[in-house]
C-alpha cells in the first residue's frame, strides 16, 4: 500500500454509499492458472495475487467499506507441493514485514484467523507483531484467514463449549448463536455481507461456513490476479441489485 489521503474518495458511477456492503470477503482463486496462461511458474501468480489484494484493500478503504476478509491459505492447502507451500509461508512473512509500517500509517487494523499454531514460528511472530501494532486502528478491519477451515473452526468451537459445560461454567440450555459465535475464530467480527469468488468456481471451499449463512455470493470468471477496481465495481453494482430478506418475505 502506498500512503494516500485517508478521506473517502468519490464512488464510481452506479454505486450508492448507503447500499455498499459493510464487510466483503474474497476467495482469491486462479493464481496458478493465471501464471500458467502467462507461461510463468505458479509462484509468480501468487506474487501477482498479493498486488491484487493490496489494491482491493486500498479500494475498500477509499470507498468506505468497513471490513475485508481474504482467504489466504486453507487447511487443505498443505496438500500442495512443498515448494509452493514454503514459498507461500515466506511470501506471507515478507509482505507482513514490508507492509506493516504503511498499514499503521493508513490506520488499517490487521487480524488473522485460523489455526495459527501450525504455522512456522517466524511467521507466527510477524502475525503477532502486526496484530499488536494495528489493534487500535479503525479505518478498515483487514482479516486474513490463514490455515483456516470452516469445519475445523466449528469443531473447535464445539469442543471449547463442551469443555465449559463439563466444567460447569455454562449450562447446555444457555448455548445460543451468540455463545457459539464467541467461540469461533471470527469472534467479534461481523458476518460478511458479500462473498466474491474469482475464477468461476461455484463452491465455498470450507470458507466461513457459519458466517455466510445469509451473505450474498458473487462469482466471476476473472482470475484473481486480474481482479481490479473495475471488476470490484461490477461486483458491488450486482450486490446493490440484491434484495436481502434474511428469510422474510
C-alpha positions in Angstrom: 0.0 0.0 0.0 1.2 3.5 -0.8 0.4 6.4 1.5 -2.5 8.4 0.3 -5.0 10.8 1.9 -7.3 9.0 4.3 -10.6 10.7 3.5 -13.2 8.8 1.4 -12.9 9.1 -2.3 -15.9 9.6 -4.6 -17.6 6.4 -5.6 -17.7 5.3 -9.2 -20.9 5.9 -11.2 -23.7 3.5 -10.3 -22.8 2.9 -6.7 -24.7 4.3 -3.7 -22.8 4.6 -0.4 -25.8 3.7 1.7 -26.1 0.4 -0.2 -22.5 -0.7 0.0 -21.7 -3.9 1.9 -20.1 -3.2 5.3 -18.0 -6.4 5.1 -16.6 -8.1 1.9 -15.0 -11.5 1.9 -12.9 -12.9 -1.0 -11.9 -16.3 -2.2 -8.8 -15.5 -4.2 -8.9 -18.3 -6.8 -6.9 -18.6 -10.0 -3.4 -17.5 -9.2 -1.9 -20.7 -10.6 -4.0 -20.7 -13.7 -3.1 -17.0 -14.3 0.6 -17.9 -14.1 0.2 -20.9 -16.5 -1.5 -18.7 -19.1 1.4 -16.2 -18.8 3.9 -19.0 -19.2 5.2 -18.3 -15.7 5.8 -20.5 -12.6 2.8 -20.8 -10.2 4.6 -18.8 -7.5 4.5 -15.8 -9.8 0.7 -16.0 -9.8 0.8 -15.8 -6.0 3.1 -12.7 -6.1 0.7 -11.0 -8.6 -2.2 -12.0 -6.4 -0.7 -10.2 -3.4 -0.7 -7.0 -5.5 -4.4 -7.5 -6.4 -5.2 -8.0 -2.7 -3.4 -4.8 -1.7 -5.2 -2.8 -4.4 -8.6 -4.3 -3.2 -7.8 -3.3 0.4 -7.0 0.2 -0.7 -10.2 0.3 -2.8 -12.3 -0.8 0.2 -10.7 1.8 2.4 -11.2 4.6 -0.2 -14.8 3.7 -0.8 -15.8 3.4 2.9 -16.2 -0.4 3.2 -15.6 -1.2 6.8 -14.1 -4.7 6.6 -12.3 -7.0 4.2 -11.6 -10.7 4.8 -9.3 -12.7 2.5 -9.0 -16.5 2.3 -5.2 -16.6 2.1 -4.4 -20.3 3.0 -6.8 -23.1 3.8 -6.2 -26.2 5.9 -6.3 -28.2 2.7 -3.6 -26.1 1.0 -0.9 -28.0 2.9 -1.5 -30.8 0.3 0.0 -28.6 -2.4 3.7 -29.2 -3.5 6.1 -28.5 -0.6 7.9 -25.9 -2.7 4.7 -23.9 -3.2 3.7 -24.1 0.4 7.2 -23.0 1.5 7.0 -20.1 -0.9 3.6 -19.0 0.4 4.8 -19.1 4.0 7.8 -17.0 3.1 5.7 -14.6 1.0 3.2 -14.0 3.9 6.1 -13.2 6.2 7.8 -10.9 3.8 4.6 -9.0 2.9 3.7 -8.5 6.5 7.2 -7.1 7.3 7.3 -4.8 4.3 3.7 -3.5 4.5 3.3 -3.1 8.3 4.5 0.5 8.6 2.1 1.7 5.8 -0.7 -0.3 7.4 -0.1 1.5 10.6 0.1 4.9 8.8 -3.1 4.1 6.9 -5.0 3.2 10.1 -5.7 -0.4 9.0 -6.4 -3.0 11.6 -4.9 -6.4 10.7 -6.4 -9.6 12.1 -5.6 -13.2 11.4 -8.0 -16.1 11.9 -7.4 -19.8 11.7 -5.2 -22.4 13.4 -2.2 -20.1 13.6 -0.2 -22.5 15.9 0.6 -24.8 13.0 2.3 -22.0 11.0 6.1 -21.5 11.1 7.3 -19.9 14.2 8.8 -16.9 12.4 5.5 -16.2 10.6 3.6 -16.5 13.9 5.9 -13.8 15.3 5.2 -11.5 12.4 1.5 -12.1 12.7 1.5 -11.3 16.4 3.5 -8.1 15.8 1.2 -6.9 13.0 -1.9 -7.5 15.1 -0.4 -5.9 18.2 0.8 -2.8 16.3 -2.6 -2.2 14.5 -5.1 -3.3 17.1 -6.3 0.3 17.7 -6.6 1.2 14.1 -10.1 1.9 12.8 -10.2 2.9 9.1 -10.8 -0.7 8.0 -10.5 -4.1 9.5 -8.4 -6.4 7.3 -8.8 -10.1 8.3 -6.6 -12.7 6.8 -7.8 -16.3 7.0 -4.6 -18.4 7.3 -4.6 -22.2 7.9 -8.3 -21.7 8.1 -11.0 -24.3 7.6 -14.7 -23.7 8.3 -15.4 -27.2 9.5 -12.4 -27.2 11.8 -13.5 -23.8 13.2 -16.9 -25.2 14.1 -15.4 -28.3 15.6 -13.0 -26.4 17.8 -15.9 -24.1 18.9 -17.9 -27.2 19.9 -15.0 -28.6 21.9 -14.4 -25.3 23.7 -18.1 -25.0 24.6 -18.3 -28.7 25.7 -15.3 -28.2 28.0 -17.0 -25.2 29.6 -20.2 -27.3 30.1 -18.1 -30.1 31.7 -16.5 -27.5 34.0 -19.9 -26.1 35.0 -19.1 -22.7 33.5 -22.1 -22.8 31.2 -25.4 -24.8 31.1 -26.5 -26.6 27.9 -29.6 -24.5 27.6 -27.6 -21.3 27.7 -25.9 -22.2 24.4 -27.3 -20.0 21.7 -26.0 -18.4 18.5 -24.3 -15.6 20.4 -22.5 -18.0 22.7 -21.4 -20.2 19.7 -20.1 -17.2 17.7 -17.9 -16.1 20.7 -16.0 -19.4 20.3 -15.3 -19.1 16.6 -12.1 -17.8 15.2 -14.0 -14.8 13.9 -15.4 -13.8 17.3 -16.1 -10.0 17.4 -16.1 -9.8 13.5 -19.4 -9.1 11.8 -20.5 -11.6 9.2 -19.7 -10.8 5.6 -22.5 -9.1 3.5 -20.8 -10.1 0.2 -18.5 -13.0 -0.7 -16.6 -12.7 -4.0 -15.0 -15.7 -5.6 -12.9 -15.4 -8.7 -12.1 -17.9 -11.5 -15.7 -19.1 -11.9 -15.7 -21.8 -9.2 -19.1 -22.3 -7.6 -18.3 -23.5 -4.1 -17.4 -22.2 -0.6 -14.3 -24.4 -0.3 -14.7 -24.7 3.5 -14.6 -20.9 4.0 -16.8 -19.1 6.6 -19.4 -21.9 6.7 -21.2 -20.4 9.7 -20.7 -16.8 8.9 -22.0 -16.9 5.3 -25.5 -18.2 6.3 -27.1 -15.1 4.8 -24.3 -13.5 2.9 -24.6 -12.7 -0.8 -22.4 -14.5 -3.4 -20.8 -13.0 -6.5 -18.9 -15.3 -8.8 -16.7 -14.0 -11.6 -14.7 -15.9 -14.3 -11.9 -13.4 -13.8 -8.8 -14.9 -12.3 -7.7 -13.4 -9.1 -4.5 -11.6 -10.3 -6.7 -9.8 -12.9 -9.4 -8.8 -10.3 -9.1 -5.0 -10.2 -11.2 -2.0 -9.3 -13.3 -2.3 -12.4 -14.1 -5.9 -11.5 -14.8 -4.9 -7.9 -17.1 -2.1 -9.2 -19.1 -4.7 -11.2 -19.4 -6.9 -8.1 -20.7 -4.1 -6.0 -23.2 -3.0 -8.6 -24.5 -6.6 -8.7 -24.7 -6.6 -4.9 -26.7 -3.4 -4.8 -29.4 -5.0 -7.0 -30.0 -7.8 -4.5 -32.9 -7.8 -2.1 -31.7 -9.1 1.2 -34.7 -10.6 3.1 -32.9 -12.8 5.7 -35.7 -15.4 5.4 -38.5 -12.9 5.5 -41.0 -12.2 2.7 
